[in-house]
Amino acid sequence: MTSTLVIGGGLAAQRCIEALRREGAEGTITMVSDEPILPYDRPPLSKEALSGDQFPDTSFRTTDWYEDNNVELVLGDPATDLETGSGTVWLASGAQHSADRILLATGSRARMIPGFDAFLNSHVLRSAADAHILRDALVPGAKLTIVGAGFIGLEVASTARKLGVEVTIIEAEDIPLRGILGHELGTWLADWHRREGVDLRCGTGVASVKGERIAEAVVLSDGTEIPLDHLLVAVGAAPNSQWLESSGLNIENGIRCNAVGRTDAEGIWAAGDVACHWDERLGRHHRTEHWEAAGAEARAVAKDMLGLPAGAEPMSSFWSDMYGVRLQHLGKSSDSDRLEIDGETDSLDFEAVWYDGDTPTAALAVGRPRSLPALRKLFTVPTPNQ
């Protein structure tokens, strides 16, 4: 039987294993994770994990599930090297694992601004351990400064405000998420957070941090000084591919692979945040850091491993929760010249569709989770028989 080695403990790793078993793969599967706990889902880390009476269990499956599906778990032992010719992976403990086929799904790590990690009250949010630490900091009346108005920064701000935390966000761009939402809806998003009590400062950066071992304040590029109790750096993520430097794989901006996850090395695939896939729509390799994309990529890898057709490439999509409202996005709004909105943006109950001429390129549903299937149909090209 064919053996499979999955490096990583995130969504892509889990979904690939599930798909392999669902499609009838019978060989042994070994899953290697650098974290010492059962593989778990990450989106709740910026939301439920930071509030509530207890830290939630977001494990994908129970220990029994892995045993029942003949999946060997190797936890708390990160991969350190890969020899593509023999299909062998070395771990930090010195252990070696070889397999007929290997999935590289080591995800990404939070970027840290140089020097900020010297402060004991400076945080990032990528792992359950990070969430445990940040959770303890979010007490009523505390002052939290967030550097970066991406999804992590905005979701944490939403959770923190509900907990009574005073929140300031520093964003270098003039409008948050402008590359995804454009000028009009990016401005709407910023205004929404301000109405919720967030001090959102755009078009500026952090020039310095005051304090010794404890950060006491940030000084902005315009000279403004903002006192703080805790600092969260939320300026994006870098692919966890540095351990592959001697492997011979192309790891520029993630692991280079084709549309179904195959790398240049025989028997080795990549999926999730660490993968840099060929995107036929864009005509170039592209790395996508979204939950839904990771799952779709993993399922495509599993099918390709088994010699099955992967199916059509799914449309780019993601979702977010802020202040109890669900945001769902489809497509790429950067390829548009027109925006149409159905509903009232200030009521947090609307749909938006971007067009390039008469062709829809992207859609956003805010507070309307049931409208997503209809929005998806906008992008379905009918066949002659339909």
N, C-alpha and C positions, 0 to 999 in steps of 0.2 A: 504493500500500500504506500501511497505517496504521503510524505510527512510535510507538515507546514509549521513554520516558525513566524510568529507575529511579534514584532518589536514595538511596544507601546501599549498603554492601558487606557486610552481615550476612546472616543466614539468610533472613529474609523477602525481601530483595532477590533472593538467589540462587534460592530456591524459586519465586518468581513467574516469573523468566526461564525456568527449566527447564519450568515448567508451560505457559507460553505456547508455547514451541517444541514441547512434547509434544502440545499441542492443535492444532498446525498454523499458528500465527501466523507470517506470512512477512515482515512489515515489519521495518525496522531497529530494533534495540534498543541503547540507550546506557546504560551503567551508570556512575554517578558515585560514587566513594568518597573520603572524606577521608583515608584511610590510603594510604601509598605502596606497599603490597604487595597481592598477589592476595587477593580476598575469602576469608575463612577462618572456621572454626567456633570458637566461643568457649568451650564447656564445658570443653575440655581445659586452659584457662588456669589453672584452680585446682587441677589435678591433674597430668596427665602433663607439662605445660609447666614445672612447678616442680621436677620431679625427673628422673632419668634422665641418661644421659651426654650427650645432645644435645637441643636444643630441637626438638620435633616439628614437622613440616610439616602444618598442619591446613587447608591450602587446600582449598576445595570442589572446584575443578577446575583443570586445567592451562591455561596460556596457549593451547595448541592448541585446547582445547575451546571457548574463547570465540571464537577465529578461525573454527573449523569451524561454529559456530552463529550467525555473523554478529552477534556482540555486541561493540560498541566499548567498551573499558574506559578510563575517565578516572580515574586514581588520584592520590591526594595533593593533591586540589583540592576543598576542601569547598564545598558550596552555601551561598550567603549571602543569596539573596532569590528570591522567586517572584512572578510576575505571573500570576494565575489566568486572566485573560481571554484572553491570548495563548498560555498554556501555555509560558511562558519561565522558565528558571531561570538565575540569575547565579551564577558561581563566584568564589572568592577571587582567582583569577588575572585576572579580568575577562572570561573567556570566557562565552559565552551558549549555551544549548542549548534548543531548542524541540521539542515533540512533540505528537502528537494526543492521547496519553494519558500520564499521569504517575503513577508510584507513589512515594509518600513513605515511605521505610523507613530513616530515619536513626537508629533505635535509641535508646539512652539512654546517659547518662554517669554515672559513679560520683559519688555525693554526697560532698562534702568538708566536714568540720566547720570552721567559720570559725576561722582562725588556725592550724590544724594543718598547712596547706600551707607554712607558713613554715619548717618543719623539713626538713632534707635527707634524713633517714631516716624520713620519713612517707610512706606509700604508699597508693595505691588499686589496684584490680585490675579493669580493664575491657578493656584492649587487649593485643595481643601485646607492645607496647613496655613496658607496665606489668609483664607477666609476666617479661620479660627482666630487669628491674631487681629485682623481688622474688626471683626465682630466685637471684640472686647473694647475697642476704641470708640465705638459708636454709642455713646451715652448722651442723654439729653443735655443740651447746653454746650457740648464739646464743639470745638472749632476744627473743621476738616477742610483742608485745601487740597483740591484735586488738580493735577497738572495734566491736561488733555481732555477734550470734550468729544471723545469717540464713544462707542457704545458702552464700554466698561465704565468709563468715567461718568457718563450720564445715568446709567442704571444704578451705580453706587450712590450718586447724588440723590436719585429718587428714593432709594431705600433709606438713606441717612436722614433726609428731610422728614420722612414719616416717623422716624425715631426721635425727632426733636433736635437733630444736630444742625449747627450753623455751617452752611456749605458755601465755599467759594471755589469756582472753577476758573482756571487759567487756560486759555486756548490761543495758540499762535495765529490761527486762521481768523479771518474777519467773521466767518459764519461757520458754525459747527456742521460737520457732515455735508458740506456743500457739494463735494464730489459725488455724493449719492443722491441727495435730496434736491440739489439745485439751490438757487438764491431764495426763491419764494418760500419753499417749505423748510429750508434750513433756517431762515429767519423766524418762521412760525415755531420751529422746535426750540430755538433760543428763547423766544418770548414766553413759551409755555413754561420752561424751567424757571424763568425769572418770576413768573406769576406764582410759582410754587415756593418762592422764597430763596432761590439759589442766586447768589451773587456771581453772575457769569460775566467774565471779562474776556472779550475777544480781541484779536489783533495785537496781543502783547505776549511777552514771555517772562520767564523767571531769570533775572540777572544774577541773583545770589541768594543764599540761604543764611540767615543769622542763627547763631547758636554754636555750641561745641558738640557734645555727643547727642544733645537733644535739639532738634530744630525748633526755634522759637518764632520765626517769621520768615516769609519770603519777600524779597525785594524785586519788584517788577522792572521791566526795561524802561518804564517811564519814571522810575524812582519811587513809586507807591510801595509802602510797606504794609503787609498783611499778616497780622499775628495768627498763630495757629497752635493747636494741640497735637494734630496729626497731619501727615502729608501722604497723599496717595499719588504715585506716579502711574499714569494711565496713557502712555504714549505709543501704544501698539505692541506688537509681538514679533519676535525673530524666530525663524524655523530652527528646530532642534536637530540640525544636521552636522554640527561641528565635529561630532564623534566619527563622522565618515570621511574625514579629510584624507586619509591614506587608502581609501577603498577604491579609488579610481572613478567613482561615480561623479557626475556633474552635479555639484551642490550649490551652484550660484543661485541665490534667492530660493533655497529649498532644493529638493531632489528632483532633477529634471526627468520627466517621464512623458509618455504619450497620453492620448485621450482616455485610455482605459487603465493607466497607472503603470505600464511596463517601463522599466528603466532600460538603459543600454546594456545592462548585465543580464545574462540569461537566468531565468528563474527568480528574478527579484523585482518586486513591485513597490510602489509608494502610494500613500493615500492620506488625506486629511491635511492639517495645517502645514505639515512639513513638505508636502508634495507641490511641485511646480508643473502643472499639467499643460498639455497642449490644448488650447481653446480654439476650436474651429471657427466660432463666431468672431473672435477677436483676431484670429490669424497669427497668434503668438502664444508662447508659454505664459502661464498666469497662475499665481498662487491665491487661493481663496480661503479666507479664514472665517467660514460660517458653518454653523452646526449642520444644517441640512445638506450642504455640499459635501461635508466629510462623510455622512452616511451614504450618500449617492455614490461617491467615489469608491467607497469600500465595497459596496454591492457590485459595482462594475468590475473591480479587481477580482472578487470571488468568482464571478462568472468567467472572467478571462482565464483565471487559474485552472478552471475546469473545462476550458475549451468551448464554453457557451457564448453566444452573442450577448454583448453587454446591453444592447438596446439603445434607444435614442439618448443623446446627452441631455440631462434635465436642465430646465431653465434655472438660471441663477436666482436664488431666493434666500431670504433670512427673516427672522422675527426678533422682536424685542418687547420687553414689558417695562413701562415706566409709569409710576403713580397709579398702578392698577389698570392701566390701559394697554391693550395689545396693539403693536405695530407690526404689519406684515408687508414685506416688499418683494416684488418680482421684477426680474429683468435688470436692465442697465439704463438708468435715466440719463446718463452722460451722452447717450447717442440720440438726443431729442432736440426739437426746436419749438415744442409747444406743450403746455400743461393744461389739463382740464380737471376741475375739482367738482365733485358732487357732494354737497353737504356743507356744514359750517366748520371751519377749522378750529375756531375758538371753543366749539362744543365738544371737541375730541370725538367726533362721529362723522367721518367722511371717507370718501374714496378719491384718489388722484390717479390720473393716467397720463403718462408722457407719450408724445408722438413724434415721429420723424416723418414730416409730411402727413400722410393719412395712416401710416403704419404705427401701431402701438409698440413702444420699446420697453416700457416699465410701468408698474402700478404700485400703489401704496394704499393699504386699508388701515385706517386708524379707528379703533373701537368697533370694528365690524368684522369679527373673525369668520362669520358665516358667508361673507361676500367673496371669500378667496376663490372658491371653485368657479364662480362666474367670471372673476377677473382672469383666471388662468385660461378660460376659453377664448379670451381676446387674442391670445398668442398662439392658438391652435390653427395650423394651416390645414384646411379641409382637403381630403383626397377626392378624386373624381367621383367616388361612390358614396360620399357623404352628403 
